[in-house]
């Protein structure tokens, strides 16, 4: 694992000179990233420690339904995002003014010369990415606490510092390359532990017989219900875990879990990969690679959680504790060196995600607030220094959020996922597909989505019943309605903007001409 630390830092130093040559290189790799790097870095940064800890922990504790429907939504969302957003966003980001960040794209797409859109988007990114970074640091702390018995808080900070260093030094290219390495390692880790656990548990038939005795555990429309004591831990009796009657899984619950897939349309850490890909025509290859990786990885993660319940039925009393099942199984099944490589996959997942979140947060503040509003004549060097300071601030906030070692990674991630998905997802789709969308509608959509996530999570969701639905779905719908209503109620976009919309998927020559016309029209 020490070797792994050194290798990742070395990548950061290796790319530092190239990344620091310009803001475009630092934030988007100069739009020169190939299909394999684009696909695996996108998925590795997206999944984070949630894939290796949060999802297996959920499957271990309540069975296949919760985790399975969530994974199904994510797999479908991954494919659709690559299918209907990736190529269009890559082309439009160039046609509308060569945008290199998502907030920058929104402002340039709608001719927002005052950068109101990019400022709002940057603030939303800072808020929810601080939560996201915190979830990654929780993963790091739990990893070293479970694996070596080391102090959670100390190791959380040490791991966070490693991520901070290679992110701030190497910029986007170091993040993409390390994400690619980490994506391969995560895939290897999941496959090895999944296959090894099946063999050690006595085979599929033995595991299935054990799990079928747990009420609702293997059902797609029920979820197992652990019986908890006063302290919130699952009760045991005669060496077996105690479960109550299974809870019904109605249509609302299934739709709520499938709604996780909607979040992809608004995830900046994935969308920025579409901006940086070398050629829009290579996106089809990236889509195939990304979809295969996601489907196999999600399936293995859920299987590991369920196999862990068969092998270690009473080991973990809470869902937060069960998120260490992957680590414990790795220790039990693998030789020490292989175990070190495999559990580095968990650290890899956290590093790949937190580094992406920090570089995107840095670019949002530096490029869209500092450069876009306060100092429009800022040099690339000044912009990159502001980005580094922002990365430091997000790093500190992430550490504060991660200070509670009893946090559930799954719950922390679900909140941030809803916030980003509802704020940016509907607007991204409307910006690419609806000609009539205007800047005021875009502002209304982002604000409505963000506010709804907070209000629904804090005030509405506790009411239960139909209101207990995952906040991403109602927030996504309300955001979309706000975009449509406000856009139709206000003036139509200018001809310069609609001309670009009408032709942004044309060949590069036409797009180049439209880009010049668009720039002149916006200035006027």
C-alpha positions, -999 to +999 in steps of 0.1 A: +000+000+000+030+023+006+041+015-029+007+024-041+009+058-023+042+065-040+030+054-074+000+078-074+021+107-062+047+100-089+019+102-115+010+136-101+045+149-104+050+134-138+021+153-153+026+185-133+047+203-159+023+196-187-008+203-166+006+236-154+013+249-189-022+264-192-056+266-175-071+245-203-045+217-196-049+220-158-088+218-159-095+197-190-063+181-202-062+202-233-091+181-248-067+153-257-079+123-236-084+090-254-115+067-252-101+042-226-088+069-203-121+088-207-143+058-199-125+043-170-116+076-154-152+087-156-166+055-139-138+053-113-143+089-102-181+084-102-182+052-082-157+060-054-155+041-022-192+037-024-188+009-049-164-012-027-179-003+007-212+014+006-230-009-019-217-042-004-227-029+031-262-022+019-265-056+003-251-073+034-276-056+057-309-057+039-305-081+009-307-078-028-336-055-034-323-022-021-288-026-036-301-044-068-326-018-079-302+010-071-275-007-092-300-012-121-308+025-121-271+034-121-263+010-150-292+023-171-282+059-162-246+053-172-255+040-206-280+067-213-256+095-202-230+082-226-256+077-253-276+109-253-253+135-235-217+127-242-212+135-279-236+164-279-219+180-249-185+176-264-196+193-296-217+220-280-190+229-255-168+239-284-195+255-305-208+277-278-174+292-268-149+265-261-161+259-225-137+238-204-159+235-172-195+226-167-204+260-152-186+277-180-206+257-205-239+268-190-230+305-192-216+303-227-245+281-240-271+307-229-250+338-237-248+348-200-221+375-202-225+384-165-217+348-155-247+345-133-253+309-144-216+299-139-215+315-104-246+297-092-233+264-107-199+269-090-216+275-056-237+244-059-206+224-069-187+236-038-215+228-014-222+192-026-187+183-035-175+191+000-200+165+011-188+141-015-152+146-006-161+139+030-177+106+021-144+096+004-124+105+034-147+084+056-139+055+033-101+060+038-105+062+076-126+031+078-102+012+056-071+017+078-091+014+110-105-020+099-074-033+082-046-023+106-065-011+137-050+023+133-066+055+145-095+064+122-091+102+124-053+101+119-054+078+089-084+097+074-063+129+074-031+111+061-050+096+032-067+129+025-033+147+023-020+122-003-050+129-025-047+166-020-010+166-030-013+148-063-044+167-072-031+201-066+003+193-082-008+174-113-041+189-123-067+171-145-042+149-164-029+134-132-065+128-120-075+111-153-044+088-155-046+078-118-084+073-122-077+049-151-052+029-130-076+029-101-105+019-123-085-012-134-075-020-099-111-016-086-123-040-113-096-066-104-103-062-067-140-069-070-135-098-093-109-115-071-128-111-039-161-122-054-148-154-069-127-162-038-157-157-015-179-180-036-153-208-033-148-203+005-185-201+013-190-236-001-203-227-036-234-209-049-259-236-038-248-235-002-249-196-001-283-195-018-297-221+007-285-200+037-297-167+023-331-180+013-338-187+050-336-150+057-371-135+051-371-113+021-333-113+016-333-127-020-366-111-030-367-083-056-399-069-041-392-073-004-363-062+018-349-080+048-355-063+081-328-068+108-342-066+143-322-040+163-314-036+200-317-002+218-282+007+206-291+002+170-272-030+164-287-062+150-298-088+176-284-123+174-298-156+187-280-189+188-252-176+167-276-164+140-288-129+131-324-120+140-347-107+112-383-095+114-410-098+088-397-085+054-408-050+043-428-047+011-412-031-019-439-012-036-437+006-070-429+039-054-398+024-037-386+008-068-390+040-088-372+058-060-342+036-062-342+035-100-341+073-099-305+071-089-298+068-126-312+103-132-282+117-113-258+109-140-271+137-162-259+162-137-226+148-123-198+172-131-171+146-124-185+125-153-196+154-176-162+170-175-148+137-191-171+144-221-156+179-224-121+166-224-123+136-247-100+138-277-126+133-304-164+132-302-164+103-326-145+082-301-173+084-275-190+053-288-160+032-278-160+049-244-197+041-240-191+004-245-161+003-221-179+023-194-211+003-195-194-031-194-172-019-165-202-006-145-224-036-150-198-061-139-185-040-111-219-033-096-229-070-098-197-081-081-201-055-053-237-067-045-226-103-046-197-096-022-222-081+003-245-111+001-217-136+002-204-118+032-237-123+050-234-161+043-198-163+055-200-138+084-237-137+094-233-119+127-200-100+122-215-066+115-244-052+136-251-020+116-251-009+080-222+015+087-202-014+102-212-037+073-195-013+049-162-030+059-173-064+047-151-062+015-120-055+036-127-083+061-132-108+033-100-097+016-081-103+048-097-137+053-093-151+018-062-137+002-024-139+008-011-108+024+005-093-007-025-099-028-047-086+000-026-054+000-031-050-037-069-056-035-076-033-006-056-007-023-086-008-047-107+008-019-081+035-014-080+038-052-117+044-053-116+071-027-086+087-043-100+087-078-133+103-067-121+129-042-094+141-066-120+146-093-143+164-069-115+187-058-102+196-092-137+203-105-145+225-074-112+243-079-120+249-116-155+261-108-143+288-084-112+298-102-124+298-138-161+308-133-161+331-102-126+346-100-118+347-137-154+351-149-164+379-125-137+394-103-107+395-126-115+389-162-079+397-173-064+372-148-034+352-161-035+314-163-011+313-134-034+334-112-064+313-121-045+281-112-034+295-078-070+303-070-080+268-080-054+254-056-066+275-027-102+263-034-090+227-034-074+233+000-107+247+013-127+217+000-101+194+015-106+210+049-144+209+048-142+172+036-121+164+067-146+181+090-175+161+074-155+129+077-147+134+114-177+113+123-165+078+118-200+064+122-212+081+091-228+057+065-210+062+032-241+052+013-263+078+030-237+106+026-233+099-011-270+096-017-275+132-004-248+147-026-258+127-056-294+140-053-282+176-050-259+175-081-283+154-102-313+177-096-294+209-099-277+202-132-293+171-147-325+186-162-307+217-173-280+197-191-307+177-210-327+209-219-296+227-230-288+200-255-323+192-267-347+221-263-341+251-285-364+274-265-345+271-232-332+305-221-308+318-194-337+327-169-351+293-172-317+278-166-313+298-134-348+288-123-340+251-129-308+251-110-322+269-080-354+249-079-336+216-080-311+226-052-338+240-029-361+210-035-334+186-025-329+204+008-365+209+016-376+174+006-348+157+026-353+178+057-390+185+059-410+162+035-392+129+035-397+123+073-435+123+067-430+088+052-454+070+028-453+084-008-433+113+006-405+090+016-393+088-020-357+096-028-354+134-030-336+132-064-368+123-083-392+151-071-363+176-073-355+165-108-391+169-119-396+203-102-363+215-118-375+205-152-409+222-147-392+254-136-370+254-167-400+250-190-423+274-173-398+302-168-383+298-203-418+300-219-428+330-197-398+351-206-382+363-239-369+337-264-331+332-268-314+355-293-309+344-329-271+340-323-278+314-296-305+295-316-283+294-347-256+276-327-282+252-313-295+245-348-260+236-361-238+225-332-239+189-344-228+198-379-193+193-392-164+212-375-161+239-402-197+251-398-193+250-360-161+271-362-179+297-383-209+298-359-185+301-329-171+333-343-206+347-351-218+337-316-189+354-299-196+387-318-233+385-312-229+379-274-205+409-271-230+431-290 
